[in-house]
Amino acid sequence: MVEYGGGISEGPGGQVGGGSNPFGQGGDPFGSLSQFANDAVSTVSSLSPVQLAVGIVIVFLALVILRRAF
């Protein structure tokens, strides 16, 4: 961004310093949660009906196995 003149306006500390959280990314921690939910909805909505049916069967079988395990 420095090449395009954005270096001073964004501040040199923001470019050198990492993030504010332990994972090195700044910003809203729940922002990534909403992005995860948005990506999940986009992925599910793009699946074919056969893939959705297989996914539902896999989830159902996993729940049955978990119930028998505990």
N, CA, C and O atoms as a GROMACS GRO file, in nm:
protein
  280
    1MET      N    1   0.080  -0.119   0.000
    1MET     CA    2   0.000   0.000   0.000
    1MET      C    3   0.085   0.126   0.000
    1MET      O    4   0.036   0.233  -0.037
    2VAL      N    5   0.211   0.115   0.041
    2VAL     CA    6   0.296   0.233   0.044
    2VAL      C    7   0.318   0.286  -0.096
    2VAL      O    8   0.330   0.407  -0.116
    3GLU      N    9   0.325   0.198  -0.195
    3GLU     CA   10   0.347   0.243  -0.332
    3GLU      C   11   0.234   0.331  -0.382
    3GLU      O   12   0.256   0.419  -0.466
    4TYR      N   13   0.113   0.309  -0.330
    4TYR     CA   14  -0.003   0.382  -0.377
    4TYR      C   15  -0.038   0.500  -0.287
    4TYR      O   16  -0.145   0.559  -0.302
    5GLY      N   17   0.049   0.536  -0.194
    5GLY     CA   18   0.028   0.652  -0.111
    5GLY      C   19  -0.054   0.626   0.014
    5GLY      O   20  -0.097   0.721   0.080
    6GLY      N   21  -0.076   0.501   0.049
    6GLY     CA   22  -0.156   0.471   0.166
    6GLY      C   23  -0.074   0.447   0.291
    6GLY      O   24  -0.130   0.410   0.395
    7GLY      N   25   0.056   0.467   0.284
    7GLY     CA   26   0.140   0.436   0.399
    7GLY      C   27   0.124   0.530   0.515
    7GLY      O   28   0.112   0.485   0.629
    8ILE      N   29   0.123   0.658   0.491
    8ILE     CA   30   0.116   0.755   0.598
    8ILE      C   31  -0.026   0.767   0.654
    8ILE      O   32  -0.044   0.782   0.774
    9SER      N   33  -0.126   0.760   0.567
    9SER     CA   34  -0.262   0.778   0.614
    9SER      C   35  -0.308   0.662   0.702
    9SER      O   36  -0.394   0.680   0.789
   10GLU      N   37  -0.252   0.543   0.681
   10GLU     CA   38  -0.290   0.428   0.763
   10GLU      C   39  -0.202   0.416   0.886
   10GLU      O   40  -0.232   0.338   0.976
   11GLY      N   41  -0.096   0.490   0.891
   11GLY     CA   42  -0.009   0.491   1.007
   11GLY      C   43   0.098   0.384   1.001
   11GLY      O   44   0.069   0.269   0.968
   12PRO      N   45   0.223   0.421   1.032
   12PRO     CA   46   0.331   0.323   1.026
   12PRO      C   47   0.320   0.216   1.134
   12PRO      O   48   0.367   0.104   1.114
   13GLY      N   49   0.258   0.247   1.249
   13GLY     CA   50   0.245   0.147   1.355
   13GLY      C   51   0.156   0.031   1.314
   13GLY      O   52   0.181  -0.083   1.352
   14GLY      N   53   0.053   0.060   1.237
   14GLY     CA   54  -0.038  -0.045   1.192
   14GLY      C   55   0.025  -0.137   1.091
   14GLY      O   56  -0.015  -0.252   1.078
   15GLN      N   57   0.124  -0.086   1.019
   15GLN     CA   58   0.189  -0.170   0.919
   15GLN      C   59   0.293  -0.261   0.982
   15GLN      O   60   0.315  -0.373   0.937
   16VAL      N   61   0.358  -0.212   1.086
   16VAL     CA   62   0.466  -0.289   1.146
   16VAL      C   63   0.413  -0.383   1.253
   16VAL      O   64   0.450  -0.500   1.258
   17GLY      N   65   0.326  -0.332   1.339
   17GLY     CA   66   0.273  -0.413   1.447
   17GLY      C   67   0.178  -0.517   1.395
   17GLY      O   68   0.109  -0.495   1.296
   18GLY      N   69   0.173  -0.630   1.461
   18GLY     CA   70   0.084  -0.737   1.421
   18GLY      C   71  -0.060  -0.704   1.457
   18GLY      O   72  -0.103  -0.590   1.444
   19GLY      N   73  -0.132  -0.802   1.501
   19GLY     CA   74  -0.270  -0.781   1.539
   19GLY      C   75  -0.283  -0.763   1.688
   19GLY      O   76  -0.184  -0.762   1.761
   20SER      N   77  -0.406  -0.749   1.732
   20SER     CA   78  -0.429  -0.728   1.874
   20SER      C   79  -0.466  -0.857   1.946
   20SER      O   80  -0.470  -0.860   2.069
   21ASN      N   81  -0.492  -0.962   1.872
   21ASN     CA   82  -0.527  -1.088   1.937
   21ASN      C   83  -0.412  -1.188   1.925
   21ASN      O   84  -0.318  -1.163   1.850
   22PRO      N   85  -0.417  -1.300   1.998
   22PRO     CA   86  -0.304  -1.394   1.998
   22PRO      C   87  -0.276  -1.461   1.864
   22PRO      O   88  -0.168  -1.515   1.844
   23PHE      N   89  -0.373  -1.456   1.773
   23PHE     CA   90  -0.353  -1.523   1.644
   23PHE      C   91  -0.290  -1.432   1.540
   23PHE      O   92  -0.267  -1.475   1.427
   24GLY      N   93  -0.260  -1.308   1.576
   24GLY     CA   94  -0.191  -1.217   1.486
   24GLY      C   95  -0.282  -1.149   1.386
   24GLY      O   96  -0.233  -1.090   1.290
   25GLN      N   97  -0.412  -1.154   1.407
   25GLN     CA   98  -0.505  -1.087   1.318
   25GLN      C   99  -0.582  -0.983   1.398
   25GLN      O  100  -0.630  -1.012   1.508
   26GLY      N  101  -0.591  -0.866   1.345
   26GLY     CA  102  -0.666  -0.762   1.414
   26GLY      C  103  -0.812  -0.763   1.374
   26GLY      O  104  -0.854  -0.842   1.290
   27GLY      N  105  -0.887  -0.676   1.436
   27GLY     CA  106  -1.026  -0.662   1.397
   27GLY      C  107  -1.121  -0.730   1.493
   27GLY      O  108  -1.084  -0.770   1.603
   28ASP      N  109  -1.244  -0.741   1.450
   28ASP     CA  110  -1.351  -0.796   1.531
   28ASP      C  111  -1.339  -0.949   1.538
   28ASP      O  112  -1.339  -1.014   1.433
   29PRO      N  113  -1.329  -1.007   1.657
   29PRO     CA  114  -1.318  -1.153   1.665
   29PRO      C  115  -1.444  -1.224   1.618
   29PRO      O  116  -1.437  -1.338   1.571
   30PHE      N  117  -1.560  -1.159   1.629
   30PHE     CA  118  -1.682  -1.222   1.583
   30PHE      C  119  -1.708  -1.195   1.436
   30PHE      O  120  -1.801  -1.250   1.378
   31GLY      N  121  -1.627  -1.112   1.374
   31GLY     CA  122  -1.637  -1.090   1.231
   31GLY      C  123  -1.603  -1.215   1.153
   31GLY      O  124  -1.663  -1.243   1.050
   32SER      N  125  -1.505  -1.289   1.202
   32SER     CA  126  -1.470  -1.413   1.134
   32SER      C  127  -1.579  -1.519   1.154
   32SER      O  128  -1.596  -1.606   1.070
   33LEU      N  129  -1.652  -1.512   1.266
   33LEU     CA  130  -1.763  -1.604   1.286
   33LEU      C  131  -1.873  -1.580   1.185
   33LEU      O  132  -1.928  -1.675   1.128
   34SER      N  133  -1.905  -1.455   1.161
   34SER     CA  134  -2.009  -1.426   1.063
   34SER      C  135  -1.963  -1.461   0.922
   34SER      O  136  -2.043  -1.504   0.839
   35GLN      N  137  -1.835  -1.444   0.896
   35GLN     CA  138  -1.782  -1.483   0.765
   35GLN      C  139  -1.786  -1.634   0.750
   35GLN      O  140  -1.815  -1.684   0.641
   36PHE      N  141  -1.758  -1.708   0.858
   36PHE     CA  142  -1.765  -1.854   0.855
   36PHE      C  143  -1.908  -1.899   0.827
   36PHE      O  144  -1.930  -1.990   0.746
   37ALA      N  145  -2.006  -1.836   0.893
   37ALA     CA  146  -2.145  -1.871   0.871
   37ALA      C  147  -2.187  -1.838   0.728
   37ALA      O  148  -2.260  -1.916   0.666
   38ASN      N  149  -2.142  -1.725   0.677
   38ASN     CA  150  -2.175  -1.687   0.540
   38ASN      C  151  -2.116  -1.786   0.441
   38ASN      O  152  -2.183  -1.825   0.345
   39ASP      N  153  -1.992  -1.828   0.462
   39ASP     CA  154  -1.928  -1.925   0.374
   39ASP      C  155  -1.998  -2.060   0.381
   39ASP      O  156  -2.014  -2.127   0.279
   40ALA      N  157  -2.041  -2.101   0.502
   40ALA     CA  158  -2.110  -2.228   0.517
   40ALA      C  159  -2.244  -2.228   0.444
   40ALA      O  160  -2.279  -2.325   0.377
   41VAL      N  161  -2.318  -2.118   0.455
   41VAL     CA  162  -2.447  -2.108   0.386
   41VAL      C  163  -2.426  -2.108   0.236
   41VAL      O  164  -2.502  -2.170   0.162
   42SER      N  165  -2.323  -2.039   0.189
   42SER     CA  166  -2.295  -2.036   0.046
   42SER      C  167  -2.257  -2.174  -0.006
   42SER      O  168  -2.297  -2.213  -0.116
   43THR      N  169  -2.179  -2.248   0.073
   43THR     CA  170  -2.138  -2.382   0.031
   43THR      C  171  -2.257  -2.475   0.026
   43THR      O  172  -2.273  -2.550  -0.071
   44VAL      N  173  -2.342  -2.473   0.129
   44VAL     CA  174  -2.458  -2.562   0.131
   44VAL      C  175  -2.556  -2.528   0.020
   44VAL      O  176  -2.615  -2.617  -0.040
   45SER      N  177  -2.574  -2.400  -0.006
   45SER     CA  178  -2.670  -2.361  -0.111
   45SER      C  179  -2.620  -2.396  -0.250
   45SER      O  180  -2.700  -2.402  -0.343
   46SER      N  181  -2.490  -2.419  -0.266
   46SER     CA  182  -2.438  -2.454  -0.397
   46SER      C  183  -2.430  -2.605  -0.420
   46SER      O  184  -2.391  -2.648  -0.528
   47LEU      N  185  -2.467  -2.686  -0.320
   47LEU     CA  186  -2.462  -2.830  -0.335
   47LEU      C  187  -2.581  -2.881  -0.415
   47LEU      O  188  -2.689  -2.821  -0.416
   48SER      N  189  -2.559  -2.993  -0.484
   48SER     CA  190  -2.668  -3.056  -0.557
   48SER      C  191  -2.757  -3.134  -0.460
   48SER      O  192  -2.714  -3.162  -0.348
   49PRO      N  193  -2.879  -3.169  -0.500
   49PRO     CA  194  -2.966  -3.245  -0.410
   49PRO      C  195  -2.908  -3.380  -0.367
   49PRO      O  196  -2.930  -3.424  -0.254
   50VAL      N  197  -2.834  -3.444  -0.454
   50VAL     CA  198  -2.772  -3.573  -0.418
   50VAL      C  199  -2.667  -3.552  -0.309
   50VAL      O  200  -2.661  -3.629  -0.213
   51GLN      N  201  -2.586  -3.449  -0.322
   51GLN     CA  202  -2.485  -3.420  -0.221
   51GLN      C  203  -2.549  -3.383  -0.088
   51GLN      O  204  -2.498  -3.419   0.018
   52LEU      N  205  -2.660  -3.309  -0.093
   52LEU     CA  206  -2.731  -3.275   0.031
   52LEU      C  207  -2.785  -3.400   0.099
   52LEU      O  208  -2.776  -3.413   0.221
   53ALA      N  209  -2.841  -3.491   0.020
   53ALA     CA  210  -2.895  -3.615   0.076
   53ALA      C  211  -2.785  -3.699   0.140
   53ALA      O  212  -2.803  -3.753   0.249
   54VAL      N  213  -2.672  -3.709   0.074
   54VAL     CA  214  -2.559  -3.785   0.129
   54VAL      C  215  -2.511  -3.719   0.258
   54VAL      O  216  -2.480  -3.789   0.355
   55GLY      N  217  -2.504  -3.588   0.261
   55GLY     CA  218  -2.462  -3.517   0.381
   55GLY      C  219  -2.557  -3.539   0.497
   55GLY      O  220  -2.514  -3.557   0.611
   56ILE      N  221  -2.687  -3.539   0.470
   56ILE     CA  222  -2.786  -3.563   0.575
   56ILE      C  223  -2.774  -3.705   0.629
   56ILE      O  224  -2.784  -3.726   0.750
   57VAL      N  225  -2.752  -3.801   0.542
   57VAL     CA  226  -2.736  -3.940   0.586
   57VAL      C  227  -2.610  -3.954   0.671
   57VAL      O  228  -2.611  -4.025   0.772
   58ILE      N  229  -2.503  -3.889   0.632
   58ILE     CA  230  -2.378  -3.897   0.710
   58ILE      C  231  -2.397  -3.835   0.847
   58ILE      O  232  -2.351  -3.891   0.947
   59VAL      N  233  -2.464  -3.720   0.855
   59VAL     CA  234  -2.489  -3.657   0.985
   59VAL      C  235  -2.576  -3.746   1.071
   59VAL      O  236  -2.550  -3.759   1.191
   60PHE      N  237  -2.680  -3.807   1.013
   60PHE     CA  238  -2.768  -3.896   1.088
   60PHE      C  239  -2.691  -4.018   1.142
   60PHE      O  240  -2.707  -4.055   1.258
   61LEU      N  241  -2.608  -4.078   1.058
   61LEU     CA  242  -2.528  -4.193   1.103
   61LEU      C  243  -2.429  -4.153   1.212
   61LEU      O  244  -2.405  -4.231   1.305
   62ALA      N  245  -2.372  -4.036   1.201
   62ALA     CA  246  -2.279  -3.988   1.304
   62ALA      C  247  -2.351  -3.970   1.436
   62ALA      O  248  -2.297  -4.003   1.542
   63LEU      N  249  -2.474  -3.917   1.433
   63LEU     CA  250  -2.551  -3.902   1.556
   63LEU      C  251  -2.587  -4.036   1.617
   63LEU      O  252  -2.585  -4.051   1.740
   64VAL      N  253  -2.619  -4.134   1.535
   64VAL     CA  254  -2.650  -4.268   1.587
   64VAL      C  255  -2.526  -4.329   1.651
   64VAL      O  256  -2.535  -4.389   1.759
   65ILE      N  257  -2.412  -4.315   1.588
   65ILE     CA  258  -2.287  -4.370   1.643
   65ILE      C  259  -2.253  -4.300   1.774
   65ILE      O  260  -2.210  -4.365   1.869
   66LEU      N  261  -2.270  -4.168   1.780
   66LEU     CA  262  -2.240  -4.095   1.904
   66LEU      C  263  -2.334  -4.136   2.016
   66LEU      O  264  -2.292  -4.144   2.132
   67ARG      N  265  -2.459  -4.162   1.985
   67ARG     CA  266  -2.554  -4.203   2.088
   67ARG      C  267  -2.516  -4.340   2.145
   67ARG      O  268  -2.528  -4.362   2.266
   68ARG      N  269  -2.472  -4.429   2.060
   68ARG     CA  270  -2.434  -4.562   2.108
   68ARG      C  271  -2.301  -4.559   2.183
   68ARG      O  272  -2.276  -4.642   2.270
   69ALA      N  273  -2.216  -4.462   2.149
   69ALA     CA  274  -2.085  -4.454   2.214
   69ALA      C  275  -2.098  -4.399   2.356
   69ALA      O  276  -2.018  -4.434   2.443
   70PHE      N  277  -2.197  -4.314   2.380
   70PHE     CA  278  -2.211  -4.254   2.512
   70PHE      C  279  -2.341  -4.298   2.570
   70PHE      O  280  -2.375  -4.259   2.682
   0.00000   0.00000   0.00000
